[in-house]
């Protein structure tokens, strides 16, 4: 018996497809370890291509932002550790994974600023030199503004969909 998956509209590209899955409105990996287990993590329908594309963007931002967070702050607990593991080859599951982690580490370090090259502008609020370290010891991570813009659009798109169609994500049949 051939069972076909129902068609849904991708919240991102608006393509109607039977090849879809659920995309978390707020990136699931970004929830700190202190997040209550019963917190609802909103999901919206997404085609596999869009979900994959946003997944890569969210992963890159999680690493970059995670490297800038205080690991002892309960509001970010676990996220800086995830970011460090993501760029540490020793946590790789195989040769390819280790190489990918090393490449990501090099990419981030190559785009980072150092010492006197740290700009005095363009620093996201709350991400400045909170520890009053000497400027020579700072290595600010570049967080691309375009990536932040795209993530904001994705989150807003998901919230608007859920607001326009208030129901549990499992019942979101707005186009079936």
C-alpha positions in Angstrom: 0.0 0.0 0.0 1.5 3.3 -1.1 0.9 6.1 1.5 1.7 9.6 0.3 2.6 12.4 2.6 0.1 15.3 2.6 1.1 18.5 0.9 2.1 21.6 2.8 3.3 25.0 1.9 6.9 25.8 3.0 6.8 28.8 5.3 10.0 30.1 3.8 9.9 29.7 0.0 6.1 29.2 -0.2 6.4 26.1 -2.4 3.7 23.5 -2.0 5.3 20.1 -1.5 4.8 16.7 -0.1 8.5 16.6 0.6 8.5 18.7 3.8 9.4 18.4 7.5 9.1 20.6 10.6 11.4 23.5 11.1 11.9 24.9 14.6 11.0 28.6 14.8 13.8 29.2 17.3 16.8 27.0 16.5 16.6 24.0 18.8 20.3 23.8 19.4 20.2 27.4 20.8 18.2 26.5 23.8 20.4 26.6 26.9 20.7 23.4 29.0 18.7 25.2 31.7 15.6 25.3 29.4 12.6 23.6 31.1 11.9 20.2 29.5 8.2 21.1 29.1 8.8 24.3 27.1 7.0 24.2 23.8 9.4 24.5 20.9 7.4 25.9 18.1 7.6 24.3 14.7 6.4 25.2 11.2 6.3 23.3 7.9 9.4 23.7 5.7 10.6 22.0 2.6 13.8 20.0 3.1 15.9 22.5 1.0 14.9 25.5 3.1 15.2 23.6 6.4 18.7 22.5 5.4 19.8 25.9 4.3 18.5 27.5 7.5 20.0 24.7 9.5 23.5 25.5 8.2 23.0 29.2 8.9 21.8 28.5 12.4 24.7 26.2 13.1 27.3 28.7 11.9 25.6 31.5 14.0 25.4 29.2 17.1 29.1 28.7 16.9 30.0 32.3 16.4 27.6 33.6 19.0 28.3 30.8 21.4 32.0 31.7 21.4 31.0 35.2 22.6 28.8 34.0 25.6 29.8 33.6 29.2 29.9 29.8 29.8 29.0 30.4 33.5 25.8 32.4 32.8 22.7 30.3 33.3 21.0 32.1 30.4 23.5 30.6 28.0 24.4 27.5 29.9 25.7 24.8 27.5 25.8 26.9 24.4 29.4 28.0 24.6 30.4 24.4 25.3 28.5 23.3 22.1 30.3 26.0 20.1 33.7 24.9 21.3 33.0 21.2 20.6 31.7 22.2 17.1 35.2 23.5 16.2 37.3 21.0 18.1 38.5 18.1 15.9 38.9 15.8 18.9 35.1 15.6 19.2 34.7 14.5 15.6 33.1 11.1 14.9 35.4 10.2 12.1 38.1 11.6 9.8 35.7 13.6 7.7 33.9 15.1 10.8 37.2 16.0 12.4 38.4 17.7 9.2 35.1 19.7 9.0 35.5 20.9 12.6 39.0 22.0 11.9 38.0 23.8 8.7 35.2 25.6 10.6 37.7 26.6 13.3 40.1 28.0 10.7 37.2 29.9 9.0 36.1 31.5 12.2 39.7 32.4 13.3 40.6 33.8 9.9 37.6 36.2 10.1 38.2 37.1 13.7 39.8 40.4 14.7 42.8 40.6 17.0 44.2 43.1 19.4 44.5 46.6 17.9 42.4 45.6 14.9 39.3 45.3 17.1 36.8 47.8 15.7 35.3 50.4 18.0 32.0 50.1 16.1 29.7 47.4 14.9 29.7 45.5 18.1 26.3 43.9 18.9 24.8 45.2 22.1 25.8 43.1 25.1 28.8 41.5 23.3 31.4 44.1 24.2 34.4 43.6 26.4 32.4 42.7 29.5 35.5 41.4 31.3 37.6 44.6 30.8 40.4 42.6 29.3 43.4 44.3 27.7 42.6 45.0 24.0 45.7 43.0 23.0 44.2 39.8 24.4 40.8 40.1 22.7 39.8 38.0 19.7 36.3 39.2 18.7 34.4 36.8 16.4 32.9 38.1 13.2 29.1 37.6 13.3 27.8 38.4 9.8 24.9 41.0 9.8 23.3 39.3 6.8 23.1 36.0 8.7 21.4 37.8 11.6 19.0 39.5 9.2 18.1 36.1 7.6 17.6 34.4 11.0 15.4 37.3 12.1 13.3 36.9 9.0 12.9 33.2 9.5 11.9 33.6 13.2 9.4 36.4 12.3 8.0 34.3 9.4 7.4 31.4 11.8 5.8 33.5 14.5 3.5 35.2 12.0 2.4 31.8 10.6 1.6 30.5 14.1 -0.2 33.7 15.0 -2.3 33.6 11.8 -3.1 29.9 12.3 -3.3 29.4 16.1 -3.2 25.6 16.7 -0.7 23.1 17.7 2.0 22.5 15.1 0.8 19.0 14.7 -2.5 20.3 13.5 -1.2 22.9 11.2 -3.2 22.0 8.1 -3.5 25.4 6.6 -3.0 24.1 3.1 -4.1 20.5 3.2 
